[in-house]
Amino acid sequence: MDDEPSILSALRRLFRAKGFQVKVAEGGQAGLEMLENEPVDLVISDMRMPEMDGVTFLEQVRQRWPDTMRLLLTGYADITSIMGAINRGEIYRYIAKPWDDNDIILIVRGALQHHALELEQKRLQALVQQQNEELKTLNTSLEIKVEERTAELKRANTALHGANERLKNNFITSIKVFTSLIELRNSHIAGHSRRVADLARRLAIQLELDNKQVQEIFVAGLLHEVGKVGFDDEMLETPIVMLNTRQLVEFRKHPARAAQLLLPLGELKGSVEIIGAQLERFDGAGYPNQLSGTNIPIGARILSVACDYDSLQIGVLAQRKLDVVQAQNAVVQGSGRRFDPDVVEALVVLHGVQSREQLKKNQPQERTMSLYDLEPGMVLSRDLVTPSGLLMLTAGHVLDDLVIRKILEFQRSSDLKLTADVWQDPKV
């Protein structure tokens, strides 16, 4: 903007020759009207103009079109006017008259480049803000979807857990039904497997085993008799201590038979291992592999205690049934020999009858004596075997008058001198 036609003409020729699009206005008011009608990237204003000076004009431009670059053209070394243009009009640069054509072209190009950079920066800022808003909206939507998906997964997991629990319960129920079918053949063992399984589970918990082990031991308790499915009625109804040699050999095979029957069920692998070792003894004199101590699976050590404890009370092991206290005392007598002392202690603690110290104090002693010194009620601590290897009575057999007479008759008829190992109460 300028009020001198010669200056306007010179500037028009200069900038058009350099490829710029140029518009001119004679005075500040004409320049403002022009800006209202079409956008302009850069304004060059003279300081001295009619109606309004350059500072006033540039100030108006800054207020109404802040993105338009502003240059001041002045021929006066008036510091006050220049400062006003800088402060009020916020000009980019000022150009002194007379100007150098190259200098003014460089200044204009620099101003336009600066203007382009500012516009690009604003565009990028606006784009970033827009993308941030979109991302915020997307994150909110994503959070909602994640919450919905999480809730859906929780519902599915709950349903799956319920299905697994039902499946597990149905599996256990099927085992119990199968066990009951075996027990139907012998009424006096009805409920034996379930009681053994329950006691074995409580002993495992008392010994602080993990949940997986507890479950395997419980299932082993339910199925520990399955190998007897092929026994005849006579064997099922005869107490173990009364079995003859042939029957005893057959009896000792039932854990291995059970393991073979259950082998196809891979999920029962842990329980099958327990069942297969249930007749092993802590002192290494058991069957089928003569394992001893902690070489016997802990589940099998627990199962043997639980099984014998219940069997003593229902007359499966001995000729007469024992009450709870007598059955426990019999198990205590086998501690360290037939049974793992830690498991026996767990049984005692579980029933709250004796402390650990009392258990050790009351541990029975083994005594070897002549057959003529045997008395009813004594319990064999070891198998009674003839010098030729004939098994007469098994360890744990409770002697009575009839049995003592029979083994004495055998001794006399065979002209042998036999001895028996029995448990002796330490208080006697």
Buried (B, 14 or more C-beta within 10 A) or exposed (E): BBBEEEBBEBBBEBBEEEEBEEEBBBBBBBBBEBBEEEEBBBBBBBBBBEEBBBBBBBBBBBEEBEEBBBBBBBBEEEEEBBEBBBEBBBBBBBBBEEBEBEEBBEBBEEBBEBBEEEEEEEEEEEEEEEEEEEEEEEEEEEEEEEEEEEEEEEEEEEEEEEEEEEEEEEBBEEBBEBBEEBBEBBEEBEEBBBBBBBBBBBBBBBBEBEEEBBBBBBBBBBBBBBBBBEBEEEBBBBBBBBBEEEBBEBBBBBBBBBBEBBEEEEEBEBBBBBBBBBBBBBBBBBBBBEBBEEEBBBBBBBBBBBBBBBBBBBBBBBBEBBEEEBBBBBBBBBBEBBBBBBBBBBBBBBEEBBEEEEBEEBBBEEBEBEBEEBEEEBBBBBBBEEEEEEBBBBBBBBBBEEBBEEBBEBBEEEEEEBEBBBBBEEEE
